[in-house]
Amino acid sequence: MKKSVEEDVFIPLYPKSTVEDKSAPCSKFQERRFWSAVKLLSNVVLWDGIVQEDTVRDLGLNKLLNRYLLLNLLNTPLGSDNIEKCTKVVACLPERWFQDLKSGSTLPELLNFCQHLLQ
């Protein structure tokens, strides 16, 4: 899993003006790469409870979400596309990780993602 996250994930960052045109080849490529990384996130998180939680959270949240996915989300214009992407990312996260948290708090690895959601 670590090798896939570190060597296989690539989401190019293009200027917002370039990706706003959904029919542009670079926009389509960026979208395919984003959704591929989301699929990898969902697969990594499936190992929760089998592999040490710290390892799964590091790969899934620190490396995939914060390093790749969040950059794309910040570069996606606010609107329905961004909401759909955020919803899919949230759906990947195991509820068990949030059971012992106080109301209004989150995992440290999710602080930047939560700030984006608040926007």
VOSEMI-868192 format. One record per residue: z, x, y of N, C-alpha, C in turn. Coordinates in steps of 0.001 Angstrom, whole numbers, padded with zeros to 6 digits, always signed. Example, Ala and Ser with C-alpha at 12.3 -4.5 7.8 and 13.67 -1.06 7.14 Angstrom:
BEGIN
+007800+013190-005690+007800+012300-004500+007800+013200-003300+007080+012850-002250+007140+013670-001060+007870+012900+000030
END
This chain:
BEGIN
+000000+000834-001197+000000+000000+000000+000000+000871+001250+000838+001919+001205+000932+002806+002364-000424+003441+002668-001121+003871+001636-002427+004494+001826-003417+003501+002431-003402+002255+001964-004302+001236+002523-004012+000988+003991-002735+000880+004328-002366+000624+005717-002759+001788+006611-002510+002997+006141-002758+004168+006981-004224+004599+007032-004990+004329+005966-006350+004848+005920-007448+003781+005997-007151+002558+005620-008200+001543+005532-008245+000570+006707-007179+000508+007473-007140-000455+008578-007765+000168+009816-008707-000558+010372-009346-000121+011614-009767-001369+012380-009210-001548+013548-009607-002645+014421-010006-002013+015751-011295-002007+016054-011721-001392+017308-011252-002208+018505-011000-001526+019584-010648-002207+020829-011824-002101+021785-012332-003251+022152-013425-003318+023117-012885-003968+024389-013546-003770+025510-013119-004457+026738-013144-005976+026537-012208-006665+027194-012135-008123+027059-013469-008788+027381-014165-008270+028366-015443-008868+028749-016451-008804+027607-016347-007795+026767-017269-007639+025647-016957-008615+024524-015686-008823+024242-015320-009676+023105-015262-011161+023469-015338-011489+024739-015347-012901+025121-016594-013617+024607-017696-012889+024472-018919-013447+023896-018786-013374+022378-018435-014502+021752-018171-014549+020312-019407-014236+019472-020587-014316+020045-021802-014042+019283-022190-012559+019324-021528-011785+020158-021829-010355+020267-021429-009645+018972-022246-008716+018509-021934-008004+017264-020572-007304+017276-020205-006704+018401-018912-006016+018451-017752-007004+018346-017925-008197+018914-016897-009225+018822-016736-009697+017373-017851-009916+016703-017805-010352+015303-017163-009281+014421-017525-008034+014669-016953-006940+013885-015450-006850+014100-015015-006935+015347-013589-006871+015662-012838-008019+014989-013417-009206+014998-012784-010360+014356-012647-010147+012848-013697-009666+012215-013630-009414+010763-012547-008400+010442-012459-007359+011232-011445-006324+010998-010036-006874+011229-009876-007728+012251-008565-008334+012511-008131-009171+011314-009013-010046+010857-008644-010942+009753-008429-010179+008461-009120-009087+008280-008892-008225+007122-007479-007634+007174-007047-007226+008360-005697-006674+008530-004631-007752+008337-004913-008979+008755-003967-010085+008533-003832-010339+007034-004948-010298+006329-004905-010487+004873-004084-009381+004218-004253-008149+004677-003454-007048+004151-001975-007261+004462-001660-007739+005663-000272-008045+006016+000308-009071+005046-000426-010123+004775+000083-011154+003862+000286-010585+002461-000592-009680+002030-000434-009058+000711+000744-008096+000667+000946-007332+001729+002090-006411+001789+003387-007200+001728+003456-008282+002474+004688-009077+002543+004996-009759+001207+003985-009991+000392+004216-010575-000934+005088-009678-001815+005138-008407-001487+005950-007472-002255+007427-007522-001875+007772-008309-000876+009175-008453-000469+009975-009001-001648+011079-008348-001944+011897-008743-003085+011575-007925-004328+010416-007271-004331+010038-006397-005445+010185-004940-005000+009626-004647-003833+009752-003327-003206+010878-003444-002176+011540-002344-001872+012638-002373-000897+012193-003052+000392+013051-003915+000919+012724-004660+002136+012392-003726+003299+013107-002623+003436+012834-001681+004530+011400-001151+004458+010929-000886+003266+009569-000385+003080+008549-001445+003452+008778-002660+002991+007853-003763+003287+007829-004042+004789+009000-004064+005413+009047-004318+006861+008401-003192+007648+008585-001951+007214+007970-000835+007917+006451-000919+007829+005930-001127+006629+004476-001220+006462+003907-002447+007159+004541-003590+006937+004004-004835+007472+004191-005009+008964+005381-004710+009444+005681-004979+010851+005411-003770+011746+005998-002633+011412+005820-001458+012278+004394-000934+012253+003836-000834+011069+002515-000205+010972+001377-001198+011184+001390-002325+010492+000274-003271+010631+000374-004121+011894+001472-004831+012041+001590-005750+013178+001638-005001+014502+002566-004081+014636+002755-003422+015936+001675-002395+016262+001112-001764+015271+000115-000722+015531-001298-001286+015681-001637-002298+014902-003014-002785+014895-003158-004220+015410-002447-005137+014782-002655-006548+015090-002236-006904+016509-001102-006400+016946-000611-006742+018277-001556-006246+019372-002127-005088+019189-003086-004584+020183-004281-005523+020309-004741-006032+019182-005849-006979+019217-005427-008284+019880-004228-008757+019568-003745-010000+020172-003621-009874+021686-003154-008727+022134-003021-008510+023579-004379-008428+024263-005410-008062+023502-006757-007939+024045-007550-009244+023905-007025-010194+023158-007685-011491+022981-007304-012398+024140-008284-013010+024792-007950-013919+025896-007009-015035+025428-006068-015392+026277-005144-016466+025930-005929-017753+025729-005560-018491+024726-006264-019729+024415-006163-020033+022940-007028-020895+022459-006930-021374+021079-007138-020262+020052-008018-019308+020330-008227-018204+019384-006954-017376+019228-006311-017082+020337-005086-016296+020309-003982-017058+019573-003889-018350+019821-002873-019178+019159-003106-019197+017653-004362-019339+017241-004679-019345+015808-004289-018021+015163-004602-016916+015827-004259-015603+015293-002742-015442+015163-002018-015823+016211-000557-015709+016178+000045-016587+015086-000484-017778+014925+000001-018700+013899-000182-018107+012510-001321-017495+012267-001583-016878+010957-000649-015696+010706-000388-014913+011737+000531-013782+011591+001930-014292+011264+002387-015299+011988+003724-015859+011753+003821-016432+010337+002758-017052+009862+002761-017641+008517+002939-016584+007430+002617-015349+007727+002771-014263+006752+004224-013833+006574+005046-014083+007565+006412-013545+007569+007335-014373+006682+008072-013716+005786+008990-014437+004901+010157-015056+005670+010450-016309+005399+011568-016987+006060+012887-016283+005790+012996-015671+004640+014233-014989+004241+014646-013925+005250+013682-013301+005915+014000-012265+006891+014744-012813+008103+014679-014104+008315+015247-014706+009526+016513-015517+009259+016923-015624+008025+018044-016483+007669+019366-016070+008288+019632-014798+008393+020926-014331+008893+020930-014012+010386+019844-014321+011078+019765-014038+012510+020433-015145+013315+021002-014766+014432+021577-015744+015350+020450-016491+016049+020751-017672+016506+019752-018459+017220+019292-017717+018467+017991-017701+018688+017437-017030+019858+017219-015542+019678+017497-015017+018483+017267-013595+018255+016152-013413+017227+015696-012181+017088+014629-011891+016141+014828-010501+015553+013966-010137+014663+014001-008797+014090+013579-007788+015156+014178-006615+015163+013808-005615+016171+012317-005287+016155+011715-005278+014968+010294-004957+014854+009396-006029+015467+009947-007205+015726+009144-008315+016243+009313-008555+017740+010061-007710+018421+010332-007934+019840+009055-008008+020675+008135-007074+020473+006896-007083+021257+006023-008290+020917+005985-008652+019650+005220-009831+019248+005827-011093+019858+007150-011180+019874+007831-012338+020485+007540-012420+021988+007511-011268+022645+007177-011265+024073+005774-011806+024286+004858-011446+023418+003496-011976+023508+003490-013490+023296+004254-013952+022324+004307-015394+022056+004880-016168+023247+005832-015572+023937+006434-016223+025086+005446-016390+026233+004458-015496+026310+003434-015630+027355+002648-016887+027122
END
